[in-house]
């Protein structure tokens, strides 16, 4: 399948609410482009990394076409994530009437620059079309996510696509951030009160009463600063209650003490716990920090697997009959500084597809680290990992 065509195996017009796992750019890019090109009323895009490669240009062209056809188009991109992109990328899009905002500008001469906000980044990757279909995942709009056959990097990543009412909640999340960045919101926009957010956190994240029936699809991350607490609580509550399996694929895996403890306790009570991390990372310093944890995790009975085919960039978690994917990494930056968003679900078909995808990765594209051999690695490598682990909060 071409990564830049509008072919897609997903029927965007089918009734009901459905959540689907899209694997890599080969599935996600065509589905996202198809949705944009089919827009009738509105497109909102929130993206950490949107470049001026063939991928970024294909999306901007699709957005421009939707704007010219009369749809309201809103684009929010991160100043650091999209650093170095030619501003001319948006010329035709702006001329077509779209609204484009840069999240937390880092140039001191920009009107919305605030020195205290530079460390806070918008790490989300979200697209919502007509309040009907939403995409949330780890995939950025850059050349790295294009298929290898088309000259891209072929990075391994996951995106969840939901068709139905949940898309409206993703849209509301977008406009909360849009408004805080000074953007003008649509008239009659649904604004969630703090009481409604609290209720959503209890019901959707499953942190107060694990015995209750949870929604089929949940949006993790309802406001800018609260998102870091909400997603982490969801992860912890699910891992702590795990009975059969915990499968994690995470590109920047440097969990804090509570998450590590939850994973170790799960393994010690007989839960299958497997963690997939990059064998080669686009951020080597984080990879070295992750390595410092290998011995501790494996000693507790956790299986550690390294990705061996290109770059692993997905952020996916499966716990028993619950699965989530999105932009959230198990590291300090996602917890403390970044705006993040995930979709989570107990929908059996979605959970099964996530497990099948992760089992495929484990069987075909990873190597499990052997504890005895790992302990014998050179001293210089141990010292390197120790140093970067000490600096983990600055990575």
C-alpha positions as CSV (number, residue, x, y, z in Angstrom):
1,X,0.0,0.0,0.0
2,X,1.3,3.4,-0.9
3,X,1.8,5.7,2.1
4,X,0.6,8.8,0.2
5,X,-2.5,7.5,-1.5
6,X,-6.1,7.8,-0.2
7,X,-6.6,4.1,-0.2
8,X,-7.7,2.7,3.2
9,X,-9.1,-0.5,4.5
10,X,-11.3,1.4,6.9
11,X,-14.9,2.5,6.2
12,X,-15.2,6.0,7.6
13,X,-19.0,6.2,7.0
14,X,-20.1,3.1,8.8
15,X,-22.5,3.6,11.7
16,X,-21.8,3.1,15.4
17,X,-18.6,3.6,17.3
18,X,-15.5,1.6,16.4
19,X,-11.9,1.8,17.3
20,X,-9.2,0.4,15.0
21,X,-5.5,0.0,15.4
22,X,-3.5,1.3,12.4
23,X,0.0,-0.1,12.2
24,X,2.8,2.1,10.9
25,X,2.7,4.8,8.3
26,X,1.6,2.2,5.7
27,X,-1.9,2.1,7.3
28,X,-2.1,5.4,9.2
29,X,-1.0,7.9,6.6
30,X,-3.5,6.8,3.9
31,X,-6.4,6.6,6.4
32,X,-5.6,10.1,7.7
33,X,-5.4,11.6,4.2
34,X,-8.6,9.9,3.2
35,X,-10.4,11.4,6.2
36,X,-9.1,14.9,5.5
37,X,-10.0,14.7,1.8
38,X,-13.6,13.5,2.7
39,X,-14.1,16.4,5.2
40,X,-17.4,18.3,4.9
41,X,-17.3,20.7,7.8
42,X,-14.1,20.8,9.9
43,X,-10.6,19.4,10.3
44,X,-8.5,19.9,13.4
45,X,-4.8,18.8,13.4
46,X,-2.5,18.9,16.5
47,X,0.9,17.7,15.6
48,X,4.3,17.7,17.4
49,X,6.3,17.2,14.3
50,X,5.0,18.4,10.9
51,X,7.8,18.8,8.4
52,X,8.1,20.0,4.8
53,X,9.0,16.6,3.4
54,X,6.8,14.7,1.0
55,X,4.7,13.6,3.9
56,X,4.1,17.0,5.5
57,X,3.4,18.5,2.1
58,X,0.9,15.8,1.2
59,X,-1.1,16.6,4.4
60,X,-0.9,20.4,4.0
61,X,-2.1,20.0,0.4
62,X,-5.0,17.8,1.6
63,X,-5.8,20.4,4.3
64,X,-5.7,23.2,1.8
65,X,-8.1,21.3,-0.5
66,X,-10.5,20.9,2.4
67,X,-10.3,24.6,3.3
68,X,-10.9,25.6,-0.3
69,X,-14.0,23.3,-0.4
70,X,-15.4,25.2,2.6
71,X,-14.3,23.2,5.6
72,X,-13.0,25.0,8.7
73,X,-9.4,23.9,9.1
74,X,-7.3,24.4,12.3
75,X,-3.6,23.4,12.6
76,X,-1.6,23.5,15.8
77,X,2.1,22.5,15.6
78,X,4.8,22.5,18.2
79,X,7.6,25.1,17.8
80,X,10.4,22.7,18.8
81,X,9.0,19.5,17.2
82,X,8.6,21.3,13.9
83,X,11.8,23.4,14.2
84,X,13.4,24.3,10.9
85,X,10.3,23.9,8.7
86,X,10.0,26.4,5.9
87,X,7.1,28.8,6.8
88,X,6.2,28.8,3.1
89,X,4.7,25.3,3.8
90,X,1.6,27.1,5.1
91,X,1.3,29.8,2.5
92,X,-1.5,28.3,0.4
93,X,-3.2,26.8,3.4
94,X,-3.5,30.2,5.1
95,X,-4.6,31.8,1.8
96,X,-7.4,29.2,1.7
97,X,-8.7,30.5,5.0
98,X,-7.2,27.9,7.4
99,X,-6.0,28.9,10.9
100,X,-2.5,27.9,11.9
101,X,-0.9,28.3,15.3
102,X,2.6,27.6,16.7
103,X,2.5,26.1,20.2
104,X,4.7,27.9,22.7
105,X,7.0,29.8,20.3
106,X,10.7,29.6,21.3
107,X,11.8,32.7,19.3
108,X,11.9,35.7,21.8
109,X,10.6,38.1,19.1
110,X,7.3,36.1,18.7
111,X,4.3,37.7,20.2
112,X,3.3,34.7,22.4
113,X,6.8,33.9,23.6
114,X,7.2,33.3,27.3
115,X,10.5,32.1,28.7
116,X,8.7,30.1,31.4
117,X,6.8,28.1,28.8
118,X,9.7,26.9,26.7
119,X,10.0,23.6,28.4
120,X,6.3,22.8,28.0
121,X,5.9,21.1,24.6
122,X,2.8,19.9,22.7
123,X,3.8,16.3,22.1
124,X,0.3,15.2,20.9
125,X,-0.4,13.7,17.5
126,X,-4.2,14.1,16.8
127,X,-6.4,14.6,13.9
128,X,-10.2,15.0,14.0
129,X,-12.5,15.3,11.0
130,X,-16.1,16.5,11.2
131,X,-16.3,15.5,14.9
132,X,-16.9,12.0,13.5
133,X,-13.4,10.4,13.1
134,X,-10.3,10.9,15.2
135,X,-6.8,9.6,15.0
136,X,-4.5,9.6,18.1
137,X,-1.1,8.0,18.1
138,X,2.6,8.3,18.1
139,X,3.0,8.9,14.4
140,X,4.3,12.4,13.4
141,X,3.9,13.8,9.9
142,X,7.5,13.4,8.8
143,X,9.6,11.5,6.3
144,X,10.7,9.0,9.0
145,X,7.1,7.5,9.0
146,X,6.9,7.0,5.3
147,X,7.4,3.4,4.0
148,X,11.0,2.3,3.3
149,X,9.9,1.5,-0.3
150,X,9.0,5.1,-0.9
151,X,12.3,6.5,0.5
152,X,11.0,7.0,4.1
153,X,12.5,5.8,7.4
154,X,9.8,3.1,8.0
155,X,9.7,3.8,11.7
156,X,7.5,1.4,13.7
157,X,4.5,3.2,15.2
158,X,0.9,2.8,16.2
159,X,-2.2,5.0,15.7
160,X,-5.7,4.4,17.1
161,X,-8.6,5.5,14.9
162,X,-12.0,6.0,16.4
163,X,-15.2,6.6,14.5
164,X,-18.1,7.8,16.6
165,X,-18.9,10.2,19.5
166,X,-15.5,9.8,21.1
167,X,-14.1,11.9,18.2
168,X,-15.9,14.9,19.7
169,X,-14.0,14.5,23.0
170,X,-10.7,14.5,21.1
171,X,-11.9,17.6,19.4
172,X,-12.7,19.3,22.7
173,X,-9.2,18.4,24.0
174,X,-7.8,20.2,20.9
175,X,-9.8,23.3,21.4
176,X,-8.9,23.6,25.1
177,X,-5.2,23.9,24.0
178,X,-6.1,26.0,21.0
179,X,-7.8,28.6,23.2
180,X,-5.0,28.7,25.7
181,X,-2.6,29.5,22.8
182,X,-4.8,32.5,21.8
183,X,-6.7,30.9,19.0
184,X,-10.3,31.8,18.2
185,X,-12.6,28.9,18.8
186,X,-15.8,28.1,16.8
187,X,-19.1,29.4,18.1
188,X,-21.2,27.1,20.2
189,X,-18.1,25.0,21.2
190,X,-18.8,22.5,23.9
191,X,-16.7,23.4,26.9
192,X,-16.3,20.8,29.7
193,X,-16.5,22.0,33.3
194,X,-14.0,21.0,35.9
195,X,-16.7,18.8,37.5
196,X,-17.3,17.0,34.2
197,X,-13.6,16.5,33.8
198,X,-13.3,15.0,37.2
199,X,-16.2,12.6,36.4
200,X,-14.6,11.7,33.1
201,X,-11.3,10.9,34.9
202,X,-13.1,8.6,37.3
203,X,-15.1,6.8,34.6
204,X,-12.8,6.8,31.6
205,X,-9.5,6.3,33.3
206,X,-10.8,3.7,35.7
207,X,-8.8,5.0,38.7
208,X,-11.5,5.0,41.4
209,X,-13.5,1.8,41.0
210,X,-12.0,-1.0,38.9
211,X,-15.1,-3.1,39.2
212,X,-17.3,-0.7,37.2
213,X,-18.0,-1.1,33.5
214,X,-15.8,1.3,31.6
215,X,-16.6,3.0,28.3
216,X,-15.5,1.1,25.2
217,X,-13.3,4.0,24.2
218,X,-11.7,6.6,26.5
219,X,-9.7,9.7,25.8
220,X,-6.7,10.0,28.2
221,X,-5.7,13.6,28.6
222,X,-8.4,16.1,29.1
223,X,-6.5,19.3,29.7
224,X,-3.0,20.7,29.3
225,X,-1.5,20.2,32.7
226,X,-3.8,17.5,34.1
227,X,-3.1,15.1,31.3
228,X,0.3,14.1,32.7
229,X,-1.4,13.0,36.0
230,X,-4.4,11.3,34.4
231,X,-2.5,9.1,31.9
232,X,0.0,8.0,34.5
233,X,-2.8,7.1,37.0
234,X,-4.5,5.1,34.3
235,X,-1.3,3.2,33.6
236,X,-0.6,2.5,37.2
237,X,-4.2,1.4,38.1
238,X,-4.2,-1.0,35.2
239,X,-0.8,-2.5,35.8
240,X,-1.5,-2.9,39.5
241,X,-4.6,-4.8,38.8
242,X,-3.1,-7.0,36.0
243,X,-3.9,-10.7,36.2
244,X,-2.6,-12.2,33.0
245,X,-0.4,-10.0,30.8
246,X,1.3,-6.6,30.6
247,X,2.8,-5.9,27.2
248,X,4.6,-2.6,26.7
249,X,6.2,-1.0,23.6
250,X,7.7,2.3,24.4
251,X,10.3,4.3,22.5
252,X,11.6,6.3,25.4
253,X,11.2,4.0,28.4
254,X,12.6,5.4,31.7
255,X,9.8,4.9,34.2
256,X,9.7,6.3,37.6
257,X,9.9,4.3,40.9
258,X,6.1,3.8,41.2
259,X,5.7,2.4,37.6
260,X,8.8,0.2,38.0
261,X,7.4,-1.1,41.3
262,X,4.0,-1.9,39.8
263,X,5.7,-3.8,36.9
264,X,7.9,-5.8,39.3
265,X,5.0,-6.7,41.6
266,X,3.0,-7.8,38.6
267,X,5.8,-10.1,37.4
268,X,6.3,-11.5,40.9
269,X,2.7,-12.5,41.2
270,X,2.9,-14.5,37.9
271,X,1.7,-11.9,35.4
272,X,3.5,-12.1,32.0
273,X,5.3,-8.8,31.7
274,X,7.2,-7.9,28.6
275,X,8.7,-4.6,27.6
276,X,9.8,-3.7,24.0
277,X,12.3,-0.9,23.7
278,X,14.4,0.4,20.8
279,X,17.6,-1.5,20.0
280,X,18.8,1.6,18.2
281,X,17.1,4.9,19.2
282,X,16.8,8.3,17.5
283,X,17.7,9.7,21.0
284,X,20.7,7.6,22.1
285,X,20.9,9.3,25.5
286,X,17.5,8.0,26.4
287,X,18.4,4.5,25.1
288,X,21.5,4.5,27.4
289,X,19.4,5.5,30.4
290,X,16.9,2.7,29.7
291,X,19.7,0.2,29.6
292,X,20.5,1.0,33.2
293,X,17.2,-0.5,34.2
294,X,17.6,-3.8,32.3
295,X,19.2,-5.8,35.2
296,X,16.7,-4.5,37.8
297,X,13.7,-5.4,35.6
298,X,14.9,-8.8,34.5
299,X,15.9,-9.8,38.0
300,X,12.2,-9.2,39.0
301,X,11.1,-11.5,36.2
302,X,10.3,-8.9,33.5
303,X,11.2,-9.8,30.0
304,X,13.1,-7.1,28.1
305,X,13.1,-7.1,24.3
306,X,15.0,-4.8,22.0
307,X,13.6,-3.8,18.6
308,X,15.9,-4.9,15.8
309,X,14.3,-3.5,12.7
310,X,14.9,0.2,12.3
311,X,13.5,2.6,14.8
312,X,10.8,1.8,17.3
313,X,8.6,4.9,18.1
314,X,5.3,3.4,19.3
315,X,3.9,4.0,22.8
316,X,1.5,1.2,23.3
317,X,0.3,-0.7,26.4
318,X,-1.8,-3.8,26.7
319,X,-3.0,-5.0,30.2
320,X,-5.3,-8.0,30.2
321,X,-8.4,-6.8,28.3
322,X,-7.5,-3.1,28.1
323,X,-5.2,-1.5,25.6
324,X,-4.0,2.1,24.9
325,X,-1.8,3.8,22.4
326,X,-0.9,7.5,21.7
327,X,1.9,9.9,22.4
328,X,2.6,9.1,26.0
329,X,6.1,7.8,26.8
330,X,7.0,6.3,30.2
331,X,9.6,9.0,30.9
332,X,10.0,12.1,32.9
333,X,9.4,14.5,30.0
334,X,6.0,13.0,29.2
335,X,5.0,13.0,32.8
336,X,6.2,16.5,33.7
337,X,6.5,18.7,30.7
338,X,4.6,17.5,27.6
339,X,1.0,17.7,26.5
340,X,0.1,14.1,25.7
341,X,-3.0,12.2,24.5
342,X,-3.9,8.5,24.2
343,X,-7.0,6.5,23.3
344,X,-7.8,3.5,25.4
345,X,-10.3,0.8,25.0
346,X,-11.7,-2.5,26.3
347,X,-13.3,-3.2,22.9
348,X,-12.4,-6.9,22.3
349,X,-11.5,-6.5,18.6
350,X,-9.2,-3.6,19.3
351,X,-7.5,-5.4,22.2
352,X,-7.1,-8.5,20.1
353,X,-5.5,-6.5,17.3
354,X,-3.1,-4.8,19.7
355,X,-2.1,-8.1,21.1
356,X,-1.7,-9.7,17.7
357,X,0.5,-6.7,16.6
358,X,2.7,-6.9,19.7
359,X,3.0,-10.6,19.5
360,X,4.1,-10.3,15.9
361,X,6.7,-7.8,16.9
362,X,8.0,-10.1,19.7
363,X,8.2,-13.0,17.4
364,X,9.7,-11.4,14.3
365,X,11.4,-8.1,15.1
366,X,12.9,-8.2,18.6
367,X,15.6,-10.0,20.6
368,X,15.2,-10.8,24.2
369,X,18.0,-9.7,26.5
370,X,19.7,-12.5,28.4
371,X,20.4,-11.5,32.0
372,X,23.6,-13.4,32.5
373,X,25.1,-12.1,29.3
374,X,23.9,-8.6,30.0
375,X,25.7,-8.5,33.4
376,X,29.0,-9.3,31.5
377,X,28.9,-6.3,29.2
378,X,32.0,-4.0,29.3
379,X,32.4,-1.7,32.3
380,X,32.5,1.4,30.0
381,X,28.9,0.6,28.8
382,X,27.7,0.2,32.4
383,X,29.2,3.5,33.3
384,X,27.7,5.2,30.3
385,X,24.2,3.9,31.2
386,X,24.6,4.9,34.8
387,X,25.6,8.4,33.8
388,X,22.6,8.9,31.5
389,X,20.2,7.4,34.0
390,X,21.3,10.0,36.6
391,X,20.6,12.7,34.0
392,X,17.2,11.1,33.0
393,X,15.1,14.1,34.1
394,X,17.0,16.4,31.7
395,X,16.7,14.2,28.6
